[in-house]
Each structure stands twice: as structure tokens, then as C-alpha cells.
């Protein structure tokens, strides 16, 4: 069983790639980085448990129902009187990039306390805890809850996968020290989802993202700084017009594997693709796969997620195993 700790969100998006100032209606979907990973792993057939807090109102009901429909165990989601976290997404097109406006002030994890959540029960028997840097970015309460989740994982001898997921706007909304908080949390992790830019921020050293030797240098510096760390997984994306090129890399202490870049076109929705990558990497890590298997699985699941609207990755195992970068013909 894999436990994922995070915050469920409601996403509101203008239809037809409109800007918010043009919108008369908004499409509703459910997301949240760690929930996206949970749904991705559950869709691949893993037993997954989601832990955290969610509003005890119809918006919370909608979010919980989406996770359950994906096959995620929600018994350890604490229903609260706090407001539901929201975010507004403007889908970009052409030269206009996508943009996000957060509305999460006063949500359960921002102002809550660690005692509200049964981490001990949720992590009993867990093979892994997946968490990330968004909850601690919400405020001192979020940072305290994140620390408590890691403490519970360590008490149950469960390895931790931590996705840096640096969100400048969230950290900048309060008197925060993101480097100090994230360095502490990454120090607990066995697996890091993050690239050279994240490592540069944590270690206050310049690293660049393009060349394999530069990416290996960043990984080795992270392994030296964080003794618990055993694996680092990241993607590299280049963008031109409506086409993206995406590659994946996994570094261990003894080796590394980097994929060739694949071309992505006719992109439906980019949001949640990094979380799909994390789920693909973890799928193979749980199966005992090597660096190449993890990198290829992560890249394939991330590529497939670009074809799905909404945050959640609902790709089934047979779809992942049949993945071809060109998509292939109709399957009958």
C-alpha cells in the first residue's frame, strides 16, 4: 500500500481556452499534486491511500468522489469545517502561456494542526509515503503538518518520496524561508522528484538543466548533501509553438538513465503531467525496476497524461504498456 499526503483542490477553468476576463462559465474538475499521483498509481492497479483534510461540504464531496472513482482509499481523509482550496486555470494557446491563480487562504492544511490527521493509522503497513512541497508552502501550519507526516513515515519505517513542487506565489504569500523548510523535508526523503533547478535552490549552487553531465553533477551534489537520498527523478521540457519535447532522467547513487526526448503535439492539458511522471517512476520503483525502467515508465505516463483533460491521470496499465510516442492507429 502507498500513502499519499496532500490537499485536494477544486480547479475552475474557462472553457475553450478563454481568459478569465472573458468567461461566463467555468468548468469544474478535481486535482492537487499528491492526489494526482494517488490517482495515477491507483489507475495502474496499486493499492493507494490518500491522507489529509478536506472540506466537509459539497465541494469536498465532489473531490472525495473523484478520488474514490479512481480507486483511491479515502478513509483517512479528515472532513473539516475549513474552506475548500481552489485554483483557477487559464489554458494557454499559441504564444499565450497557461496561467494559474490560487485561492487557498484559510484552507484546511494552511491553518490546520498536525493533530487533526491520523498519520499513524494511515501509514500502518505503508510501503511508501508520497508527499511534496506544496503543503508546507501554504504557511506555518502547512509546514508543521508536512513535518508530522514525515515523522509518522519514519516511525513506520516507510520510505518517503518527496516532490519539491516549488510554488513561488504560495511561498511569497507569507514570511517564509522555503529553502530552509524544503531542505529539512528533502533530508527525510529516499526518493526526490526534482531537477537541477530545484537542487540549485536547495544547495544555493548553480546547476543547469540541459546536458546529461550537468544533470549528473547536480544529482551527485544532492546525494552528498542528503544522506538518506537514494534516487532522483526529473524531466526536461523544451517548448516551441504548440509542440513540446519531453525527456526523463533517473539518477541513483551508482548509475543513471536518461531517455531521448519525445515530441508532444495536440496537447489537451499539461497540468498534472509532472505528477503522472512521478507515478510512472514510482510504479517501476515499487516493482524493483532499474533506472531505465523508471525513466521510461515516468516519461510514458507523463506523455499520455497530456492527452487527458483535468488534473487526474487515469491511464490504465494496458494503456501504459501499449504506449507509443506517435500514438499509433485506432485500437479496435
C-alpha positions in Angstrom: 0.0 0.0 0.0 1.2 3.5 -0.9 0.1 6.5 1.2 -0.1 10.0 -0.4 -0.4 13.1 1.8 -1.7 16.3 0.3 -4.6 18.6 -0.3 -7.4 18.1 -2.7 -8.4 21.1 -4.7 -11.2 22.2 -7.0 -10.0 23.5 -10.3 -12.1 26.1 -12.2 -11.2 26.8 -15.8 -12.8 28.9 -18.5 -13.9 26.7 -21.4 -12.5 26.9 -24.9 -9.2 28.3 -23.7 -10.7 31.7 -22.8 -9.2 34.1 -20.3 -10.9 34.6 -17.0 -12.0 38.1 -18.1 -13.9 36.5 -21.0 -15.6 33.7 -19.1 -19.2 33.5 -18.3 -19.0 29.8 -17.1 -16.2 27.8 -15.5 -15.5 24.1 -15.9 -15.1 22.2 -12.6 -12.6 19.4 -12.0 -10.6 17.9 -9.1 -6.9 18.0 -8.6 -4.0 18.6 -6.3 -0.5 17.4 -6.9 -0.4 14.4 -4.4 -4.0 13.5 -5.3 -2.9 13.3 -8.9 -0.1 10.9 -8.0 -2.5 8.8 -6.0 -5.0 8.6 -8.8 -2.2 7.7 -11.3 -0.9 4.8 -9.1 -4.4 3.5 -8.3 -5.3 3.6 -12.1 -2.2 1.3 -12.6 -3.6 -1.2 -10.1 -1.7 -0.2 -6.9 -3.4 -0.1 -3.5 -3.3 3.6 -2.6 -4.5 5.5 0.4 -4.9 9.3 0.5 -4.4 11.1 3.8 -5.1 14.7 4.7 -8.0 17.1 5.3 -10.9 18.1 3.0 -13.8 20.4 3.5 -17.0 18.7 4.7 -19.2 20.4 2.2 -20.4 19.6 -1.3 -17.1 20.8 -2.8 -15.3 18.4 -0.6 -17.8 15.7 -1.5 -17.1 16.3 -5.2 -13.3 16.0 -4.6 -13.6 12.8 -2.5 -15.9 11.2 -5.1 -13.3 11.8 -7.8 -10.6 10.1 -5.8 -12.8 7.1 -5.0 -13.8 6.8 -8.6 -10.1 6.5 -9.4 -9.8 3.6 -6.9 -8.1 5.5 -4.1 -8.8 4.7 -0.4 -10.1 7.9 1.2 -10.9 6.5 4.7 -8.1 8.7 6.2 -9.3 12.0 4.7 -10.4 14.1 7.7 -13.5 16.1 6.9 -13.3 19.6 8.3 -15.1 22.9 8.6 -12.3 24.7 6.7 -12.9 26.1 3.3 -12.0 24.2 0.1 -8.8 25.2 -1.6 -9.4 26.4 -5.2 -7.4 27.3 -8.2 -8.3 29.0 -11.4 -6.6 27.8 -14.6 -6.4 29.8 -17.9 -5.4 27.3 -20.6 -2.9 29.0 -22.9 -2.7 28.7 -26.6 -0.1 29.7 -29.2 2.1 32.5 -27.7 -0.1 32.9 -24.6 1.1 30.6 -21.8 -1.3 28.9 -19.3 -1.6 30.7 -16.0 -2.9 29.8 -12.5 -4.5 31.9 -9.8 -4.5 30.3 -6.4 -7.3 30.8 -3.8 -6.2 28.7 -0.9 -6.0 31.0 2.0 -7.8 29.5 5.0 -7.9 26.0 3.6 -7.6 23.1 6.0 -3.8 22.5 5.6 -2.9 26.2 5.6 -4.3 26.9 9.1 -4.7 23.4 10.5 -2.7 21.4 13.0 -1.0 18.0 12.7 -3.2 16.5 15.4 -6.2 16.7 13.1 -4.9 13.9 10.9 -4.4 10.2 11.8 -1.0 9.8 10.2 -0.2 6.7 12.4 -3.2 4.9 11.2 -2.8 5.9 7.6 0.9 4.8 7.4 0.4 1.5 9.1 1.7 -1.1 6.6 2.7 1.5 4.0 5.5 0.7 1.6 5.9 4.4 0.8 4.8 7.9 1.7 4.5 10.3 -1.2 4.4 14.0 -0.2 5.6 17.3 -1.6 6.5 20.9 -1.2 3.1 22.5 -1.8 1.5 21.9 1.6 4.5 23.5 3.5 4.3 26.4 1.1 0.8 27.3 2.4 2.0 28.6 5.8 3.5 27.7 9.1 0.6 25.3 9.7 1.2 23.5 6.5 4.9 23.2 7.2 4.1 21.7 10.6 1.7 19.1 9.1 4.2 18.2 6.5 6.8 17.5 9.2 4.3 15.4 11.1 3.6 13.3 8.0 7.4 12.6 7.6 7.8 11.8 11.3 5.0 9.2 11.1 6.5 7.7 7.9 9.9 7.3 9.6 8.2 5.9 12.7 6.7 3.2 10.5 9.9 2.6 8.5 8.2 3.8 5.3 10.5 5.4 2.7 9.5 8.9 1.6 9.2 10.2 -1.9 9.2 14.0 -1.9 8.3 16.2 -4.9 9.8 19.7 -4.5 7.0 21.2 -6.5 8.3 24.7 -5.7 5.4 27.3 -5.9 6.8 30.8 -5.7 3.5 32.5 -5.4 2.5 30.4 -2.4 5.8 30.8 -0.5 5.7 34.5 -1.2 2.3 35.0 0.4 3.8 34.7 3.9 7.1 35.4 5.8 8.6 32.1 4.7 12.1 30.6 4.3 11.4 28.0 1.5 15.0 26.8 1.3 15.2 26.0 5.0 11.8 24.2 5.1 12.3 22.3 1.9 15.9 21.3 2.9 14.6 19.8 6.1 11.9 17.8 4.3 14.1 16.7 1.5 16.5 15.4 4.1 13.9 12.8 5.1 13.4 11.5 1.6 14.6 8.3 -0.1 13.3 9.5 -3.5 13.4 13.1 -4.8 11.2 14.3 -7.6 13.1 17.4 -8.8 15.6 18.6 -11.3 18.8 20.7 -11.3 16.9 23.9 -10.8 15.4 22.5 -7.5 18.7 21.2 -6.4 20.3 24.6 -7.1 17.7 26.3 -5.0 18.2 23.8 -2.1 22.0 23.9 -2.2 22.5 27.5 -3.3 24.7 26.4 -6.1 24.3 27.0 -9.9 23.2 23.9 -11.9 21.9 23.8 -15.4 19.2 21.5 -16.8 20.2 20.7 -20.3 23.2 18.4 -20.6 23.5 14.9 -19.0 26.8 15.7 -17.3 25.4 18.8 -15.7 22.3 16.9 -14.5 24.6 14.2 -13.1 26.7 16.8 -11.3 23.5 18.2 -9.7 22.4 14.7 -8.6 25.8 13.9 -7.1 25.7 17.2 -5.1 22.3 16.3 -3.8 23.4 12.8 -2.8 26.3 14.3 -0.9 24.1 16.8 0.9 21.2 14.4 1.8 22.5 11.0 3.1 19.1 9.4 3.1 18.5 10.1 -0.6 18.8 7.1 -3.0 17.0 8.2 -6.1 16.4 11.4 -8.1 13.9 11.6 -10.9 13.3 14.6 -13.2 12.1 15.7 -16.6 13.4 18.2 -19.1 10.9 20.1 -21.3 11.6 22.4 -24.3 8.7 24.3 -25.8 8.3 25.7 -29.4 5.0 26.9 -30.8 2.3 24.3 -29.9 4.9 21.4 -29.7 6.8 20.3 -26.6 9.8 18.0 -26.4 10.0 16.0 -23.2 12.7 13.7 -21.8 13.1 12.0 -18.5 16.1 11.1 -16.3 16.6 8.9 -13.1 19.8 9.1 -11.1 20.7 6.7 -8.3 23.9 6.8 -6.3 25.5 4.2 -8.6 24.1 4.9 -12.0 21.7 6.9 -14.2 19.5 6.7 -17.2 18.3 9.5 -19.5 15.7 9.0 -22.2 15.7 10.5 -25.7 13.2 13.4 -26.0 9.8 12.7 -27.4 7.7 15.2 -29.3 4.3 16.1 -27.9 1.7 17.8 -30.1 -2.1 18.3 -29.9 -1.7 18.8 -26.2 -5.0 18.7 -24.4 -3.9 19.6 -20.9 -0.4 20.0 -19.4 -1.5 20.3 -15.8 -0.7 17.2 -13.7 1.8 15.8 -16.2 4.7 16.1 -13.6 2.6 14.2 -11.2 1.9 11.5 -13.8 5.7 11.3 -14.3 6.1 10.7 -10.6 3.5 8.0 -10.6 5.2 6.3 -13.5 8.6 6.3 -11.8 7.1 5.0 -8.5 5.3 2.3 -10.4 8.6 0.8 -11.5 10.4 1.6 -8.3 7.8 -0.5 -6.4 8.3 -3.3 -9.0 12.1 -3.3 -8.4 12.8 -1.8 -11.8 16.2 -0.2 -12.7 16.9 3.4 -13.6 16.0 2.9 -17.3 12.7 1.2 -16.4 11.7 4.0 -14.1 12.7 6.8 -16.5 10.8 5.2 -19.4 7.7 4.5 -17.4 7.6 8.0 -16.0 8.1 9.5 -19.4 5.4 7.3 -21.0 2.8 8.1 -18.3 3.6 11.9 -18.5 3.2 11.8 -22.2 -0.1 10.0 -22.0 -1.4 12.5 -19.4 -1.0 15.3 -21.9 -3.9 13.7 -23.8 -6.4 13.9 -20.9 -8.3 17.0 -19.7 -8.2 17.7 -15.9 -5.6 17.1 -13.3 -6.0 13.4 -12.6 -4.1 10.8 -14.5 -6.5 7.9 -15.2 -4.3 5.9 -17.5 -4.7 2.1 -17.1 -1.8 -0.3 -17.1 -2.7 -1.8 -20.5 -2.6 1.7 -22.0 0.8 2.4 -20.4 2.2 -0.9 -21.7 0.9 -0.1 -25.2 2.4 3.4 -25.2 4.0 4.6 -28.5 5.3 8.1 -28.8 3.4 8.6 -32.1 0.2 7.3 -30.6 -0.4 4.7 -33.3 -3.6 3.8 -35.1 -7.1 3.2 -33.7 -7.2 0.2 -31.4 -10.2 -2.0 -32.1 
